[in-house]
């Protein structure tokens, strides 16, 4: 990346003290937050060394992406409104996950990004957690099926099983494709325009059409309204509405989930934004 010039700043960080209560990542997240730094997205790569689980199965084309639902820093009133309008699956981190899957699941990376609707593994955490707490969209990449004999273990052989996190258990071709997924997501986000601001959907009048309004952002030459059925995980349809800040579509907000995203002159798209009542 050092030889390229993205439109936005990219930070590559290696952090210490993850097992000592996320010391390094907490420091970085607090530093950025204290400086009011605008962070469009953060990904952590934690346990991405091998696609072979403890059952011996090789899922070499899959990379999990853990994405949080209700934001950690969301106020009680906003979280209650999100639940009331069915937006619990459309947090900024979930939108970052959909964006990542869309730009990085392809023949170039050789990977399929599978979103998991949790902030992390069950009752566990990682270096993206402090960023979530600071209100930044963040997600965690993790290999498809873990081998716990290689985590938190002293190096030893016991009953014929080798324990410990050793280089011999790493699949470097898999790791290289994980890097490609990161590169595709990071580069696409860094060169996309900002997400639309203050996206709302009209609720004062009843009807089977839906009217959206948003604040236009620098670098966007057009905007897209995207939608999916309420029981679907990813965007199914898209409508380019041009360089406007308001549009009415002939679809009811009762029946689908909507989002609005920006499109740059270079063709890169931002993550979508869920519209709140306005």
C-alpha positions, 0 to 999 in steps of 0.5 A: 500500500505504501506505493499507492495513494488512496483518497483517505488515510489508512492505518495499519496497526499491530497492537500489544496486550490483547490478552491483558484486556485489550491494552493496545487497541484500547489505547489507539481507539481512545487516541483517535476518539480524543482527537475526534478523528473520523473513522469510517471502518476498522477490521481486526484480524485475529486467528486467521492462520489456518482454514483447518479446524479441530475436526480436520476439515479444510474450509480454505475458501471461507473467512468469517466476519463478526459484526455487531448488531445494536451499537455499543455506544447507542443511547437507550432512546435510539436503540429503542427506536432502532428496535421499533422500526426493525433496524437491529440488523442494520447497524454501522458495523453490519453495513460495514460487513455487507460492504466487505462481503460485497467488495471482497468475495470474488475470484480475485481474493478466492474467498467467501466472506461469511458474516456472523451476526455477533460482535465476536465469538460467543461471550468472547472479544477482540481488538475491535471491541474498543473501537465499537465502544468508541462508536466506530464501525468495526468487525473481526476476521476469523478463520472458519473453524478454530482448532483450540489445541492451538490457542492458549496452550503451552507447547507440548505433546499430550496423548499424541496431540501437538499443542501450541500455536506453531508455524507448522499449523499456518497455511500461508496461502490461506493467509495471503488470501485473507490479506487480499480480502483485507486489501479489497475492503480497505482500498474500496472504503478508502477510495469511496465517498463518505456515507450519506449524512442524516438519512431519514425516511418520511413518516408523517404521511401514510402511504405505499411509497417511501420518501428518503432524505439525506445530507449530500457528501463531498466526493459523491456524484450520485446516490443509490437506494438499496433494499432487501426483503426483511428476512434476507441478509444482504442487499438484493436491489439497487436504484441509482437516483442521481446526485440528489438529497431526496427521493421517493420510491414506489415501495413501502417501508413496511415490506423491505429494509432500505439503505442509502449509499454514496457513489463516487466518480471513480465508481466506488460505493460507500457502505449503506446507511439505514434511514431512521424516522424523520 
